[in-house]
Amino acid sequence: MPANSLSLIRIVDDDAEMRESLEFLLSTEGWKSRSYASAEAFLETDDVMVPGCLILDIRMPGLSGLQLQELLKKKKDYSLPILFITAHGDITMAVEAVKNGAFDFLPKPLDDEKLLASVEKAIALDWERRSHHTSHTAAMKDLATLTPRERELLGFFAQGYSVAYASEQLVLSPYTVRTHLRNIYVKTDTHSRDDLLALLKTY
C-alpha cells in the first residue's frame, strides 16, 4: 500500500502503550498518525479538514468513545469514518456504535492485518465522501449563477425535451432558447446536454 501523505489517522486512546503500538504499526505501512490521550484533547486540536479516519477506544475516562461519536455526529459536514477498538466492549456497545455510523468495531488484542485493511477502506471512503461534497458545492455555485429563465429551460433540457418543445411551451423563439442554452453551457462549464445531466446528478 503506498503512503498517502495527505491523509491522517487519528488515534484516541487513554492507554499510552496502545497509542505507541498503533503509531508504530501504521508508520510501517507509510501512514501518518496523530494520537490523543483523551476525547477532550482530540476535540480541542484536531483539524477536520484533513482527510483520514479515527481509531477510537470505546471506554475512556471523561468522554467515552461513544459519547465522542455522538458529539461528532452533531457537527455539520463531519465525515471521518470511526473504527472503534475495545478490550471490554460487548454486543450491545458494538450495535450502538454501528447504528450511530461507526465504520468498524475491532476487539483488543487487535489483529494487525484486519486493522490495516479496515484503515485503508475507511480512508478510501473518506476521500470519496469529500470528493462528492466538493463536486456538490461546485455544482451549487455554478447553478446559482443561472437566471430564472435559464433555470426554467434547464428543467426542460434535464427532462430530455427538445429546443423546439421548450420554445413552444415558453413562447420563445428557437434562437432565443439556443442562446439561453449556450449561456447555460458557459456558466456551468459544460459542453453538451449529457454534461449538464451529469452536473445535475451532483447537485
Protein Blocks (a to p, Z undefined) as FASTA:
>chain_A
ZZdfkbccddddfblklmmmmmmmmmmnopacdddfbfklmmmmpcfkbgcdddddfbdg
hjafklmmmmmmmpghiabdcddddfkbcfklmmmmmmnopabdcdddddfklmmmmmmm
mmmmmmmmmmmmmmmmmmmmmmmmpcfklmmmmmmmmnopafklmmmmnopafklmmmmm
mmmmmmnopabfklmmmmmmmZZ
